[in-house]
Amino acid sequence: WPLDTYRSFNTDTNYLGMIGFKSRASDMVTIEDQAYAGNNDYQRTSFSNPAYGGPYYLDDQGTGYPFWLSYGPPSLYDPRTVFPSSKLGTDYHFYGYNSSIYGDRLQITFDLPYNKVVAGGDFNVGELHSREYWYGTFNMPKIVGYNDAWDELDTRQMWSAYVQDDIHFWHDRVHIVPGVKYLFAHTTDSDSLGFYYSTPGAVAGDEHYVSPTVGASVEVAKNLVLYSAFGQNVKFPDINAYYNAFQTDNNGNFVTVPVTAKPEYVNDYEAGIRYKRGGFTGAANIYQENFRNIFITKTDPVSGLSSTLNGGAARYRGLELQLTDDFGHFLIGHWNGYLNYAHNEAEYTKTASISDTGTGADITKGQKVANVPHDLLTVGLTWKHDNWRVNAQTRYVGTRYIAYGFAGTPSNKTIPTYVTVDLGISKVVPLGLGYANAAKLSLHVDNLTDEHYYDRATVYSDYNNNDYISALPAAGRAIYGSVSIYF
């Protein structure tokens, strides 16, 4: 678009740092520790010209959609009355998202004659500052209760402790690996005075869980291994679940209610076989994962805010196949190949009703879980010769059901199957310059056949309650190169 119609200025800064040590305290004891810290700071200021019907402007002439003034329950303020007359309007929109994490991870390993015991833990603190402001100029003030839609500060303290024992005998042909982990999380959500929150509020919640696992493997014959595993795990609600706490009662009063979303639990079962001989490795397994308290993300179509609810139970069941082979020298050069295949049947095993989510709100037993491809297949081949390397990969993604955009529940519509091909070519050139040993020249082609497919999609309803698909097309063919210098 022309810059006088729409423009957007974005900055995105990321860093992640780690420092640690590993010490052999004795012949049987090893101690490892890692401290880490990371930050992501994203800021965007965009301009939308009211004359062209942008969504974020103040329509003082009655010719468009007055976003601020039609929000529903009496909004906290009317920008037309609080902004200076010279800055009247919401032509400029600011969005900021800053997240950071700080933590430390400790692990102690005991190498015993018939046991390898690993114990350790992790503690980290995460912070999130999310905010959104409107104003009539690019260099806008950011004043809570004046021109913000929201200004939110969230934290999560999370720590875990675990112990695992690898019991091995019969000349290392039998392994039994029991383990247990304890997890605890303390989450806070604090919202300041703003357009979406006519009263500031804060809510907090604690979650904890004991996660047991056990695995076993037996080498029944030379190079042939049978294995199985069972585990229980948990996913704590993310920050969206805490948005449900800020509500308005029947009398129009702003109230803060306890968080209702429960953790999502899963029991995982797996059994398989693995064979390795020379350069060939083949593995196959079957698995089943039983989920309960499935997370469903619903979005309020008026405010645009998302929240997390629990939506019944589901079962994932399928099989996986992996084949790799080092073909060695054949004709010219060295060849390697691989094939990975997975089939997954994911369906709800319990009927659930998600209130106030509109079309498609109910989950029915036997209904397919959205956004889970039925089949995945990847085939790749690599050729190396005289410092040349050529690799090609073909990927097939099967159909998957699409979720409703606002309700978050599955629809009966699907994303069609697609096939992509990627190609990479590189050449290492020795330099022998002393300070520079070699240069690597690389050329990559993603989506070689320029396949047109949907990366993701959602289902919405029009004014006549007819469903339609809103999809994001994936990137087409992309060609890029790189030069790397090795010192």
HELIX and SHEET records of a PDB file:
HELIX    1   1 PRO A   50  TYR A   52  5                                   3    
HELIX    2   2 TRP A   68  SER A   70  5                                   3    
HELIX    3   3 PRO A   79  VAL A   82  1                                   4    
HELIX    4   4 SER A   85  LYS A   87  5                                   3    
HELIX    5   5 ILE A  239  ALA A  245  5                                   7    
SHEET    1   A17 TYR A   6  ARG A  24  0                                        
SHEET    2   A17 VAL A  29  SER A  48 -1                                        
SHEET    3   A17 TYR A  92  ASP A 111 -1                                        
SHEET    4   A17 ASN A 115  TYR A 135 -1                                        
SHEET    5   A17 ASP A 148  PHE A 169 -1                                        
SHEET    6   A17 VAL A 174  ASP A 191 -1                                        
SHEET    7   A17 GLY A 201  ALA A 221 -1                                        
SHEET    8   A17 LEU A 224  LYS A 235 -1                                        
SHEET    9   A17 GLU A 264  ARG A 277 -1                                        
SHEET   10   A17 PHE A 280  ARG A 292 -1                                        
SHEET   11   A17 ALA A 313  HIS A 329 -1                                        
SHEET   12   A17 HIS A 334  TYR A 348 -1                                        
SHEET   13   A17 ASP A 375  HIS A 385 -1                                        
SHEET   14   A17 TRP A 388  VAL A 397 -1                                        
SHEET   15   A17 TYR A 418  PRO A 430 -1                                        
SHEET   16   A17 ALA A 438  ASP A 446 -1                                        
SHEET   17   A17 ALA A 478  TYR A 486 -1                                        
SHEET    1   B 2 PHE A 246  THR A 248  0                                        
SHEET    2   B 2 PHE A 254  THR A 256 -1                                        
SHEET    1   C 2 PHE A 295  THR A 299  0                                        
SHEET    2   C 2 SER A 306  ASN A 310 -1                                        
SHEET    1   D 2 ALA A 352  SER A 353  0                                        
SHEET    2   D 2 ASP A 362  ILE A 363 -1                                        
SHEET    1   E 2 ARG A 400  ALA A 403  0                                        
SHEET    2   E 2 PRO A 410  ILE A 415 -1                                        
SHEET    1   F 2 TYR A 454  SER A 461  0                                        
SHEET    2   F 2 ASP A 467  PRO A 473 -1                                        
END                                                                             
